Amino acid sequence: DKILVALDVDTTEAALSLVRSLSNSVGGFKVGLELVNAVGFDIFARLQDAGASRIFYDAKFHDIPNTVAGAVKAAAKRGVWMVNVHASGGATMLQAAKDAAQSSDTPPLLIAVTVLTSLDETMLNRE
């Protein structure tokens, strides 16, 4: 129940195949920008129809507060279980995201990314 499978693929069929074969063995699925941009936002409904009961939308929203709030609301309408934002967007943006999530009929879990895992110490120490 604690394992999320990353659907880091670029076709609907590849994502659906993973969901169909793993949905009874894992806690959910992560949908990132690669899949959404490759196949469109219908992927959320398709995955849910295939058995994905919990979807983490790894969008890492980072923009002005009003834009992030709107994006979080839109994600919530797609029935995602969890969505993330970049903490570096600041307190006002984070509060707007929280308020937007909580205003949804089915509020998604909202988490914040502080540092991308691809960044190493050298990159973080650059001026």
C-alpha positions in Angstrom: 0.0 0.0 0.0 3.0 2.3 0.5 4.6 1.7 -2.9 3.8 4.2 -5.8 4.7 3.1 -9.3 6.1 5.9 -11.6 4.3 5.9 -14.9 7.3 7.5 -16.6 6.2 6.4 -20.1 5.0 8.3 -23.1 2.1 6.3 -24.4 -1.4 5.7 -23.0 -1.1 1.9 -23.7 2.2 1.6 -21.8 0.7 3.4 -18.8 -2.6 1.4 -18.9 -0.6 -1.8 -19.2 1.3 -1.0 -16.0 -1.8 -0.1 -14.1 -3.7 -3.2 -15.2 -0.9 -5.5 -14.1 0.1 -3.7 -10.9 -3.0 -2.1 -9.5 -3.7 -4.9 -7.0 -0.1 -4.9 -5.8 0.7 -1.3 -5.2 -0.7 1.8 -3.3 -0.9 4.0 -6.3 0.7 5.5 -9.4 2.7 8.6 -10.1 1.8 10.5 -13.3 4.4 13.1 -14.3 4.8 15.8 -16.9 6.2 13.4 -19.6 3.0 11.3 -19.7 0.5 14.2 -19.4 2.3 16.2 -22.1 2.6 13.1 -24.4 -1.0 11.9 -24.2 -3.1 14.7 -22.7 -5.2 15.1 -19.5 -7.6 12.4 -20.4 -4.9 10.0 -19.1 -6.2 10.5 -15.5 -9.7 9.2 -16.3 -8.2 6.4 -18.4 -6.0 5.3 -15.6 -8.8 5.4 -13.1 -11.0 3.3 -15.4 -8.1 0.8 -15.6 -7.9 0.4 -11.9 -5.7 3.2 -10.6 -7.5 4.2 -7.4 -4.8 6.6 -6.2 -3.0 8.9 -8.6 -0.2 11.2 -7.6 0.1 14.0 -10.1 3.8 15.0 -10.0 3.3 18.4 -11.6 5.6 20.4 -9.3 3.6 23.6 -9.8 5.6 26.7 -9.4 4.1 30.0 -10.6 2.3 33.1 -9.2 -0.1 32.2 -6.4 -3.3 32.7 -8.5 -2.0 30.4 -11.3 -0.9 27.7 -8.9 -4.3 27.8 -7.1 -6.1 27.4 -10.5 -3.8 24.5 -11.5 -4.4 22.7 -8.1 -8.2 23.2 -8.5 -8.0 21.8 -12.0 -6.0 18.8 -10.9 -8.4 18.1 -8.0 -11.3 18.0 -10.5 -9.5 15.2 -12.3 -9.7 13.1 -9.2 -6.1 13.0 -8.3 -5.3 11.7 -4.8 -2.1 13.8 -4.4 -0.4 16.7 -6.2 2.8 18.6 -5.5 4.1 22.1 -5.8 7.6 23.7 -5.5 8.1 25.0 -2.0 10.5 27.7 -3.5 7.4 29.4 -4.8 7.0 31.1 -1.4 4.6 31.2 1.4 1.9 33.1 -0.5 1.9 30.6 -3.3 1.9 27.6 -0.9 -1.1 29.1 1.0 -2.9 29.7 -2.3 -2.3 26.0 -3.3 -3.5 24.8 0.1 -6.6 26.9 0.0 -7.4 25.7 -3.6 -6.9 22.1 -2.6 -9.1 22.4 0.5 -11.9 24.1 -1.6 -12.3 21.0 -3.7 -15.2 18.6 -3.3 -12.6 15.9 -2.9 -9.4 17.7 -1.7 -6.2 16.1 -2.9 -3.3 15.6 -0.5 -0.9 18.5 -1.2 2.8 18.1 -0.8 5.8 20.4 -1.5 9.1 19.6 -3.2 12.0 21.5 -1.7 14.9 20.3 -3.8 14.9 18.2 -6.9 16.6 14.8 -6.5 18.7 15.5 -9.6 20.5 18.3 -8.0 23.8 17.5 -6.4 25.9 19.4 -3.8 27.9 21.2 -6.4 24.9 22.6 -8.2 23.3 23.7 -4.9 26.4 25.6 -3.9 26.7 27.7 -7.1 26.2 31.4 -6.8 
